[in-house]
Amino acid sequence: MTPTGPGVLRSRWIHRLYDRTFRVVGLAVVCISLAAVFAMLGDIVADGLPRLDWGFLTSYPSRKPERAGILAASAGTLWLMALTTLIALPLGIAAAIYLEEYARKNSLTAFVEINIANLAGVPSIIYGLLGLGLFVRWMELGRGLLAGAMTLALLVVPGIILSTREALRAVPYTIREAAYALGASRWQTIQHQVVPAAMPGILTGVILALSRAAGETAPLVAVGAVTFITFLPGSGFFDKWPALNLECLRDPFSALPIQIFNWVSRPQQAFGVNAAAAIIVLLLVTFAMNGVAVWLRYHYRRQEEG
């Protein structure tokens, strides 16, 4: 029999009041946050959209704002993202598979896991200083594309490891047991059953980590990315075809975040308009990458259901 005394009714009324108050406060916070984001985006689009044309996309930086463009910075960003993916993707996924599927659960692996989680929250400028000391000076790679990409790879690898481990952990253990029962080895089980089942979460985590890397400025400034460049970095990569000219990976480079940082620091209002247009391009790149992550998750889920 449900108690219906005055004290019980008063307690229910208080809990309902708390629930409604929390709901209203939470909705208000969300609305305020969305309003701030849309106001910022609206201001950027209003300033930068008229400047966004084909000439802006295909021109090099210039001291004259009406002639300046983002061609070199866009090429540098594409090179950085390609190299960062080639470096960080196999390292992050392999480390996650080892820690989740092979490593013994002891104090050493617990220490490694704690440090990986801590590294995921380290400020990006620390990675920039690490890249400056390790890649630029100690390994003598110079202030070029390869040093910048390796620094960004250090930045995103902990996030890739964490997201990949979560995706692997979400795969039911019964799938592994069924594969073992059919005679599959551990690696065959991981390769053909576990990783495909975890692929939506893995790819989502990878793309979100790379989206973060695409917008980073501090590590690239520390490594030595230039703010004014009038040539395409890495343009000689295929000059020795069928061999590859790896020396061009030492080319000086810029990137969209660096170019935006340079323009917003200028006193002329026209450079601020250029920065707004470049921000629109960078936002479109990150939105596209996040859209790919959503599509891949949906695609692999449809495959699993089918």
Secondary structure, 3 states (H helix, E strand, C coil): CCCCCHHHHHHHHHHHHHHHHHHHHHHHHHHHHHHHHHHHHHHHHHHHHHHCCHHHHCCCCCCCHHHCCCHHHHHHHHHHHHHHHHHHHHHHHHHHHHHHHHCCCCHHHHHHHHHHHHHCCCCHHHHHHHHHHHHHHHCCCCCCHHHHHHHHHHHHHHHHHHHHHHHHHCCCHHHHHHHHHCCCCHHHHHHHHHHHHHHHHHHHHHHHHHHHHHCCCHHHHHHCCCCCCCCCCCCCCCCCCCCCCHHHHHCCCCCHHHHHHHHHCCCCHHHHHHHHHHHHHHHHHHHHHHHHHHHHHHHHHHHHHC
